[in-house]
Amino acid sequence: MKFKNTIILFAAFLVLLAVVLLMDKKAKEKKAAGPEEKLVTLASADVQRISLKKGAETLTFKKDDKGDWMVLEPMEVKADNYEVNQLAESFADLKIERVVEKENADLKKYEIPSKEVSLWVKGKEQPVKVLLGMVNPLDSTLFGQKEGDKRVVLLPSTLKTTLEKKLFDFRQKDIFKYETGNVTSIKLQAKDVKWEAQKKNEEWFFQTPFKALAKEGKIATILDMLSNMRAKEFTAEDKKPDDLKKYGLDKPEYQVIPSLPKDNKELTFVFHKAEDKTYVTTSQSTKIIVPEADLLADLEKKASELRENKVVVFNTWQASRVAIKKGTLDLTLTKAQNDKWYFDAAQKQEADASKVETFVRKIESLEAAEYVDTPKKLAEYGLDKPQAEATVWTKEAGEKPVEKSFAVLVGNVDKDKKQAVVKNVRLDYLFRVDAAFLDEFPKDAKEWKVSEPEKKESEKKSP
C-alpha cells in the first residue's frame, strides 16, 4: 500500500514539474521574442479628446479645464470619468496580436472601417486614428489598421466590449452628488414617516418627533445613499412641469431635504413609486431618473427604528479608566499599557481585569426597554441623588489620542418589572433598562482584587 502511494505521489510530482518547465519555457520564448509590438503608443493622460464612430452613431468626449470628461456628441452631458479613461487607455497603448497583411490589403474583405476611434493629444492638431473592422471568428480578435500604416493587424478581443458601449454607459450616472459632510440638518417625509434631525459635533440628533440621539451611521447612510444614487435610466433631460406630473413628482410620496448652509443651498429630493419603477429628481437638477437600486425601504424607516437604543455608545476595548460610586463604594481604576487594570494611578495595586472588563461591557451593552422622552423633575426618578454612578473613559488610538467620557446615573428600580431608570448625563431624556446590570457593581474593592495565585501567574507572564 505504501509503495502504491509513493508511486502516485511521484507521478503527481512529475506532472507538476512538467507544468512548471512548460511555463518557464514559454516565458523564455516570450522574452526572446522581444517586446510586444504596438499599433499605438501614447500617454493616455495626454489624450484630450476622443471620437468613437460606429455606423451612424458618433460619440465625442472632451476634457474640461479640471481634467474631467464631458460628452459633446450626441448631447452635452457630464461623462463617467472612469469609463472614458478606460476608453483612452485601451486605444492609447494598443498592442498588436498579429500582423495579417503588411501592405496592399483589400480593406473591404476585413470590413475596415466599420468603426473608427480618433485620439487627440496635447500639442498635436491632427488625431491618431484607429480603423476597426470585423471580429475574427476564430478568437474574437478584431481586424484593424492605424491611419497612415499600411498593415492590417489583429487587435485584442477585449476591445469588442469597449466598442459595444452606448452613450448611457459613458455618461455620468451619479448626477445628484453633493458633499454629505456639509449637511447640517435633514428632513424626511414618506407616507406614514416624518422626522427631522440635526448634526451636532459629528453626531445626529432627532428634533422631531422626539429629541434623541440617532444610531451611529444611520443618518449618514441615508445621505450617502442619496449622494451616490446612480441612474439606471434617464426619463427626462430637461424636466418641465408636464414631466413632473407625468412621473408623479408634482405630488411626491417621498421627500428628503438635506440642508447645506456651507454651500448656501438646500436640496430637495422627491420620489414617486410607480408599478415597476421609482422616479427621482432634485430641486437642483434638470433631470428625472430611474435609480439603479431601490432606496425606498430606507426612506420608509421610522425615527423610532433609527434612534440610538444604547444608553452610552463606546467600545469596551478602548476603555482606559473607570469610576464607580454606589453607597459607600467609591472606586477609580486605570488601565496600564500592559492591558492590566489597577486601583490607583501609581499602578501598584492590580485589579482583576476580567471583572473590570465584564463590568465595562455591561455598561456598554445597556439598551433601552423603554424611553422617558420628556422627563419631569429628576427627583421623581431617583436621579437627584442617584443610587449608583458609573463613568467610563475611552482613549482612541492615534498621534493625538482623543479621550472621551461616558457617565451613567442609576435612579429608581421597579422591582416588579425588574427595570432601572438610568440617565446618560449628556442626554436630556432617560432610559428604562434591565436592572440585572446592578449585580455587576462590586460591594467593596476586595471583590475586584487579584487573588494571590492569579497575581503570581500574572507576574510570571509580565516581561
NUVO-548280 format. One line per field, with one value per residue (C-alpha): x, y, z; residue number from 1; residue in one letter. Coordinates in Angstrom, 2 decimals. Example, Ala and Ser with C-alpha at 12.3 -4.5 7.8 and 13.67 -1.06 7.14 Angstrom:
u [12.30,13.67]
v [-4.50,-1.06]
w [7.80,7.14]
num [1,2]
residu [A,S]
END
This chain:
u [0.00,2.85,4.64,1.45,1.03,4.65,4.15,1.03,2.83,5.83,3.56,1.85,5.28,6.29,3.09,3.68,7.32,6.26,3.80,6.47,9.03,6.48,5.59,9.25,9.87,7.01,8.26,11.76,10.32,8.26,11.33,13.42,10.76,11.32,8.82,5.19,4.60,2.29,-0.01,-0.40,1.90,0.61,0.34,-3.35,-3.10,-2.21,-5.41,-7.67,-10.40,-11.82,-14.22,-15.84,-17.69,-19.73,-22.26,-24.48,-23.58,-20.76,-19.69,-17.34,-15.65,-13.52,-11.66,-12.65,-10.33,-10.46,-9.48,-12.99,-14.53,-17.59,-19.76,-20.08,-21.94,-24.72,-25.58,-23.70,-23.65,-21.07,-19.21,-18.23,-14.51,-13.70,-15.40,-13.87,-10.43,-10.73,-11.52,-8.50,-6.18,-7.41,-6.51,-3.59,-1.49,-2.69,-0.80,-0.82,-1.81,-0.66,0.11,-2.30,-1.09,1.82,0.53,-1.88,-4.66,-8.25,-9.80,-13.36,-12.52,-11.94,-14.87,-12.45,-13.51,-16.82,-15.73,-13.26,-11.57,-9.74,-7.48,-6.35,-3.33,-1.66,0.43,-0.84,-3.57,-4.20,-5.64,-4.34,-7.00,-7.58,-9.81,-11.59,-13.23,-14.89,-14.41,-12.13,-14.43,-11.51,-10.57,-12.75,-9.81,-10.58,-9.15,-7.81,-5.47,-3.93,-4.42,-1.13,0.04,-0.38,-0.56,-3.78,-3.45,-5.40,-6.18,-7.09,-10.54,-11.10,-11.74,-15.01,-16.71,-15.47,-16.70,-20.16,-20.80,-23.53,-23.93,-25.59,-22.51,-20.21,-22.27,-22.14,-24.84,-24.40,-25.81,-27.26,-23.90,-23.25,-20.85,-22.51,-20.08,-21.51,-25.06,-26.11,-29.77,-32.17,-35.94,-37.72,-41.35,-42.60,-46.11,-46.51,-42.97,-41.93,-38.82,-36.14,-32.56,-29.64,-25.92,-24.05,-20.34,-20.47,-23.46,-27.01,-29.94,-33.60,-35.58,-38.96,-40.99,-38.77,-35.40,-32.96,-29.61,-29.71,-27.90,-24.34,-24.06,-27.77,-28.39,-25.02,-26.01,-29.17,-27.19,-24.53,-27.23,-28.80,-25.49,-24.25,-27.53,-26.87,-29.21,-30.42,-32.43,-32.83,-36.51,-36.20,-33.13,-34.64,-37.68,-40.78,-43.93,-45.57,-42.71,-43.12,-46.82,-46.22,-43.88,-45.86,-43.27,-45.60,-47.14,-44.37,-44.90,-41.33,-39.42,-35.96,-34.40,-30.70,-29.55,-26.05,-25.50,-21.78,-22.72,-25.55,-28.20,-30.99,-31.58,-34.95,-35.12,-38.53,-39.51,-42.53,-43.05,-44.90,-45.85,-42.40,-40.21,-39.19,-38.76,-36.45,-35.39,-34.00,-34.54,-31.00,-31.23,-32.96,-33.11,-35.52,-34.07,-34.91,-32.23,-30.24,-31.14,-34.41,-33.90,-37.42,-37.06,-34.51,-36.69,-39.68,-37.93,-39.45,-37.41,-38.00,-36.10,-33.20,-32.81,-29.95,-31.23,-27.94,-27.58,-23.95,-22.06,-18.41,-16.12,-15.00,-11.57,-10.93,-11.71,-8.79,-10.36,-13.45,-15.05,-17.76,-19.90,-22.51,-23.36,-20.05,-18.13,-16.03,-13.52,-11.40,-9.46,-6.96,-5.71,-1.96,-0.13,0.29,-3.55,-3.71,-6.11,-5.01,-6.83,-4.51,-2.89,0.56,-0.41,0.83,-2.31,-3.61,-7.32,-8.96,-9.05,-11.79,-14.15,-13.42,-13.94,-17.10,-18.49,-17.47,-19.13,-22.33,-22.33,-21.56,-24.42,-27.14,-30.14,-33.48,-36.52,-38.43,-37.66,-38.71,-38.51,-39.96,-38.90,-40.20,-38.03,-35.13,-36.19,-39.26,-36.92,-34.46,-31.83,-31.39,-29.46,-28.54,-28.10,-25.16,-22.90,-20.55,-18.20,-16.06,-13.28,-12.08,-8.97,-8.86,-5.53,-3.68,-0.93,-3.09,-5.23,-8.72,-10.17,-13.94,-16.07,-19.40,-21.29,-24.41,-26.54,-28.82,-32.15,-35.22,-35.67,-39.09,-38.88,-41.98,-40.71,-37.08,-36.17,-33.95,-34.21,-30.83,-29.55,-26.74,-25.52,-25.09,-28.74,-31.93,-34.07,-33.98,-33.91,-35.57,-33.20,-32.92,-31.86,-29.68,-26.58,-26.63,-25.44,-22.10,-21.31,-18.82,-19.84,-16.31,-12.86,-11.88,-14.20,-12.08,-8.67,-6.44,-6.14,-2.61,-2.41,-3.61,-1.21,1.77,0.73,0.35,3.82,5.32,3.83,5.00,8.23]
v [0.00,2.41,1.62,2.38,5.73,6.58,5.87,8.10,10.97,10.62,10.73,13.87,15.43,14.68,16.29,19.39,19.55,19.33,22.22,24.38,23.60,24.37,27.70,28.55,27.67,29.87,32.75,32.44,32.25,35.35,37.15,36.07,37.33,40.86,43.48,43.44,45.24,48.24,49.85,52.99,54.24,57.34,58.51,58.16,61.18,63.32,62.39,65.46,64.47,61.19,60.40,56.99,56.40,53.27,53.23,56.30,56.94,59.23,59.68,62.58,63.24,66.18,67.02,70.24,72.64,70.48,67.33,65.85,64.30,65.74,64.16,66.56,64.32,63.27,65.55,67.69,65.97,65.06,61.85,58.99,59.70,56.04,54.77,57.39,56.96,53.22,54.00,56.32,53.75,50.95,52.80,54.95,51.87,49.40,46.18,44.07,40.44,39.55,41.22,39.83,41.71,44.11,46.20,46.45,44.71,44.71,46.53,45.64,41.99,42.86,45.32,48.16,50.77,49.77,51.64,54.45,55.75,59.10,60.37,64.00,64.52,67.58,69.62,67.95,69.23,66.02,62.97,59.43,57.29,53.58,51.98,48.83,46.02,42.69,40.29,37.35,34.30,32.13,34.01,37.18,39.47,42.46,43.34,46.87,49.40,52.66,55.52,56.04,52.49,50.03,46.95,45.10,43.67,41.73,43.68,42.36,40.82,42.94,45.94,44.38,45.07,48.67,49.34,47.94,50.50,53.07,56.71,55.64,53.60,56.60,59.31,60.23,58.43,59.82,63.17,64.18,64.11,66.57,66.88,64.82,66.15,69.65,68.61,70.06,69.02,66.73,66.48,63.38,62.77,59.49,58.10,57.47,58.63,62.14,63.22,65.89,65.58,67.94,67.31,68.39,67.66,64.89,63.22,63.25,64.11,63.84,67.05,65.58,63.51,63.37,64.71,61.82,60.61,58.71,55.40,55.91,55.97,55.62,59.22,59.30,56.14,57.83,60.91,58.78,56.75,59.91,61.43,58.22,57.36,56.16,56.36,53.15,55.16,58.85,59.64,63.43,65.50,68.98,68.47,70.57,70.78,68.28,65.84,66.16,65.43,62.55,60.78,61.60,64.02,67.03,65.40,63.05,60.35,60.70,63.90,64.34,67.75,67.91,71.41,72.51,76.03,75.92,75.53,78.04,75.63,73.37,70.29,68.65,65.04,63.83,60.22,58.56,54.81,53.54,49.90,48.71,51.84,54.58,58.08,60.64,64.24,67.07,70.80,71.33,69.05,69.28,65.51,62.80,59.33,55.77,54.76,51.51,50.47,50.57,53.24,53.48,50.81,53.03,56.11,54.33,53.63,55.50,57.63,55.03,52.49,54.89,56.24,55.00,52.44,52.14,54.26,55.04,54.24,53.26,50.24,48.30,47.64,51.41,51.86,53.43,54.43,53.55,55.32,53.64,55.00,53.05,53.58,53.91,52.44,54.94,53.36,54.63,52.15,52.80,50.62,50.42,49.97,46.27,45.99,45.35,47.27,48.98,50.52,53.53,55.92,54.78,51.32,49.42,47.56,45.35,44.68,41.61,42.59,40.09,41.52,45.12,44.47,42.43,45.44,47.82,45.55,45.59,49.41,49.36,46.92,48.76,49.10,50.80,48.70,51.99,55.69,58.64,61.35,64.21,63.55,65.72,66.55,64.14,63.57,61.70,59.11,58.99,60.74,63.83,61.54,58.53,55.18,54.41,56.05,54.60,56.59,55.06,56.96,55.80,56.69,56.46,55.48,57.95,60.58,62.67,60.21,61.56,60.87,60.76,60.10,58.30,58.69,56.80,57.63,55.00,56.01,54.13,50.39,48.90,45.54,44.16,44.98,44.45,47.70,50.57,54.18,55.41,58.63,59.36,62.69,64.03,63.49,65.16,62.02,58.87,55.11,52.19,49.20,45.66,46.10,42.95,45.01,46.36,42.95,43.65,46.54,45.31,45.53,46.58,46.83,43.37,41.72,43.05,42.40,39.83,36.64,35.56,32.59,34.84,37.57,35.19,33.83,37.38,38.32,35.29,36.42,40.02,40.79]
w [0.00,0.95,-2.33,-4.31,-2.54,-3.27,-6.99,-7.07,-5.32,-7.65,-10.71,-9.39,-8.84,-12.44,-13.78,-11.66,-12.77,-16.43,-15.99,-14.33,-17.06,-19.80,-18.21,-17.84,-21.49,-22.67,-20.53,-22.05,-25.58,-24.96,-23.60,-26.60,-28.99,-27.70,-26.52,-27.64,-30.91,-30.57,-33.10,-30.97,-28.21,-26.45,-22.85,-22.02,-19.68,-22.72,-24.56,-24.54,-26.95,-28.26,-31.07,-31.45,-34.70,-35.31,-38.09,-37.93,-34.29,-33.17,-29.57,-28.82,-25.48,-24.35,-21.15,-19.39,-17.55,-14.41,-16.29,-16.13,-19.22,-20.95,-23.64,-26.58,-29.03,-29.43,-26.47,-23.96,-20.55,-17.93,-18.68,-16.40,-15.93,-15.28,-18.43,-20.76,-19.19,-19.85,-23.49,-23.70,-22.09,-24.36,-27.56,-26.41,-25.68,-28.28,-28.84,-31.99,-31.58,-35.10,-38.42,-41.06,-44.15,-44.43,-47.37,-50.30,-48.37,-49.57,-46.60,-47.63,-47.01,-43.34,-43.18,-42.42,-41.43,-39.81,-36.67,-36.08,-32.92,-33.04,-30.28,-29.98,-27.72,-26.23,-28.66,-31.84,-34.12,-36.03,-34.26,-34.23,-35.94,-35.45,-38.09,-36.99,-38.92,-38.38,-35.49,-36.19,-35.72,-34.55,-31.38,-31.26,-32.02,-34.24,-37.62,-37.66,-39.14,-37.97,-40.42,-42.27,-41.54,-44.45,-42.26,-41.40,-37.92,-35.31,-32.14,-28.65,-28.25,-25.11,-27.38,-28.51,-25.15,-25.11,-28.65,-27.90,-25.15,-25.73,-24.72,-21.46,-20.48,-20.93,-19.24,-15.55,-13.61,-10.08,-11.17,-7.79,-5.96,-3.11,-0.15,2.56,5.17,4.67,5.60,8.96,9.02,7.18,6.93,5.67,4.87,3.39,3.69,7.44,8.25,9.19,11.06,11.27,12.51,13.12,13.35,16.49,16.85,14.22,15.93,14.63,16.91,16.07,16.59,15.70,16.52,19.65,20.72,20.80,19.55,16.24,15.79,14.69,10.91,10.14,9.01,7.24,5.35,4.04,2.98,1.25,-0.46,-1.90,-2.97,-4.61,-6.30,-9.85,-12.80,-14.37,-16.85,-17.76,-18.31,-18.71,-19.57,-19.15,-16.94,-17.34,-15.18,-17.52,-16.89,-13.13,-13.50,-15.91,-13.46,-10.31,-8.96,-8.76,-5.67,-4.49,-1.87,-0.59,0.09,1.64,2.30,3.27,4.25,3.22,4.63,3.82,0.14,0.59,-0.65,0.42,-1.71,-2.10,-3.30,-4.45,-5.21,-6.77,-6.85,-9.94,-10.55,-11.54,-11.35,-8.97,-10.39,-8.75,-9.25,-7.13,-6.83,-8.19,-11.24,-14.60,-14.93,-13.86,-13.43,-12.51,-9.93,-10.07,-6.53,-4.64,-1.99,-0.64,2.06,3.84,3.45,4.98,8.29,11.20,13.56,16.28,14.14,13.63,17.17,19.33,21.84,23.75,26.88,26.03,22.85,23.15,22.66,25.71,24.23,24.15,27.88,29.77,33.10,35.16,38.12,40.22,43.02,44.94,48.59,50.43,47.47,45.51,43.11,40.27,38.16,35.37,32.57,32.00,28.72,29.54,29.48,33.22,35.47,38.69,41.66,41.80,39.35,40.54,39.24,42.30,43.30,40.49,39.91,38.37,34.68,33.80,36.42,35.46,31.76,32.41,34.25,31.44,28.87,30.93,30.81,27.08,26.39,28.34,26.00,26.42,27.22,27.29,26.89,29.03,26.36,28.39,31.98,34.80,37.79,38.24,41.84,40.62,39.09,41.96,39.87,42.03,44.41,42.25,43.98,41.70,39.12,36.51,34.31,31.59,29.87,26.46,24.52,20.73,19.22,17.02,17.02,19.34,21.34,21.99,25.43,25.93,28.99,29.27,32.54,33.62,36.64,38.19,39.72,40.88,40.35,39.55,41.30,39.56,36.05,37.13,35.41,36.49,35.37,34.09,32.60,30.20,31.61,28.04,27.14,28.33,28.18,30.29,29.75,31.48,31.32,32.66,36.29,36.24,35.43,39.01,40.18,38.45,40.82,43.42,47.10,48.00,46.43,47.72,45.17,42.32,43.80,42.11,44.16,45.17,42.68,39.85,40.90,40.84,37.44,36.14,37.41,35.64,32.30,32.74,30.88]
num [1,2,3,4,5,6,7,8,9,10,11,12,13,14,15,16,17,18,19,20,21,22,23,24,25,26,27,28,29,30,31,32,33,34,35,36,37,38,39,40,41,42,43,44,45,46,47,48,49,50,51,52,53,54,55,56,57,58,59,60,61,62,63,64,65,66,67,68,69,70,71,72,73,74,75,76,77,78,79,80,81,82,83,84,85,86,87,88,89,90,91,92,93,94,95,96,97,98,99,100,101,102,103,104,105,106,107,108,109,110,111,112,113,114,115,116,117,118,119,120,121,122,123,124,125,126,127,128,129,130,131,132,133,134,135,136,137,138,139,140,141,142,143,144,145,146,147,148,149,150,151,152,153,154,155,156,157,158,159,160,161,162,163,164,165,166,167,168,169,170,171,172,173,174,175,176,177,178,179,180,181,182,183,184,185,186,187,188,189,190,191,192,193,194,195,196,197,198,199,200,201,202,203,204,205,206,207,208,209,210,211,212,213,214,215,216,217,218,219,220,221,222,223,224,225,226,227,228,229,230,231,232,233,234,235,236,237,238,239,240,241,242,243,244,245,246,247,248,249,250,251,252,253,254,255,256,257,258,259,260,261,262,263,264,265,266,267,268,269,270,271,272,273,274,275,276,277,278,279,280,281,282,283,284,285,286,287,288,289,290,291,292,293,294,295,296,297,298,299,300,301,302,303,304,305,306,307,308,309,310,311,312,313,314,315,316,317,318,319,320,321,322,323,324,325,326,327,328,329,330,331,332,333,334,335,336,337,338,339,340,341,342,343,344,345,346,347,348,349,350,351,352,353,354,355,356,357,358,359,360,361,362,363,364,365,366,367,368,369,370,371,372,373,374,375,376,377,378,379,380,381,382,383,384,385,386,387,388,389,390,391,392,393,394,395,396,397,398,399,400,401,402,403,404,405,406,407,408,409,410,411,412,413,414,415,416,417,418,419,420,421,422,423,424,425,426,427,428,429,430,431,432,433,434,435,436,437,438,439,440,441,442,443,444,445,446,447,448,449,450,451,452,453,454,455,456,457,458,459,460,461,462,463]
residu [M,K,F,K,N,T,I,I,L,F,A,A,F,L,V,L,L,A,V,V,L,L,M,D,K,K,A,K,E,K,K,A,A,G,P,E,E,K,L,V,T,L,A,S,A,D,V,Q,R,I,S,L,K,K,G,A,E,T,L,T,F,K,K,D,D,K,G,D,W,M,V,L,E,P,M,E,V,K,A,D,N,Y,E,V,N,Q,L,A,E,S,F,A,D,L,K,I,E,R,V,V,E,K,E,N,A,D,L,K,K,Y,E,I,P,S,K,E,V,S,L,W,V,K,G,K,E,Q,P,V,K,V,L,L,G,M,V,N,P,L,D,S,T,L,F,G,Q,K,E,G,D,K,R,V,V,L,L,P,S,T,L,K,T,T,L,E,K,K,L,F,D,F,R,Q,K,D,I,F,K,Y,E,T,G,N,V,T,S,I,K,L,Q,A,K,D,V,K,W,E,A,Q,K,K,N,E,E,W,F,F,Q,T,P,F,K,A,L,A,K,E,G,K,I,A,T,I,L,D,M,L,S,N,M,R,A,K,E,F,T,A,E,D,K,K,P,D,D,L,K,K,Y,G,L,D,K,P,E,Y,Q,V,I,P,S,L,P,K,D,N,K,E,L,T,F,V,F,H,K,A,E,D,K,T,Y,V,T,T,S,Q,S,T,K,I,I,V,P,E,A,D,L,L,A,D,L,E,K,K,A,S,E,L,R,E,N,K,V,V,V,F,N,T,W,Q,A,S,R,V,A,I,K,K,G,T,L,D,L,T,L,T,K,A,Q,N,D,K,W,Y,F,D,A,A,Q,K,Q,E,A,D,A,S,K,V,E,T,F,V,R,K,I,E,S,L,E,A,A,E,Y,V,D,T,P,K,K,L,A,E,Y,G,L,D,K,P,Q,A,E,A,T,V,W,T,K,E,A,G,E,K,P,V,E,K,S,F,A,V,L,V,G,N,V,D,K,D,K,K,Q,A,V,V,K,N,V,R,L,D,Y,L,F,R,V,D,A,A,F,L,D,E,F,P,K,D,A,K,E,W,K,V,S,E,P,E,K,K,E,S,E,K,K,S,P]
END
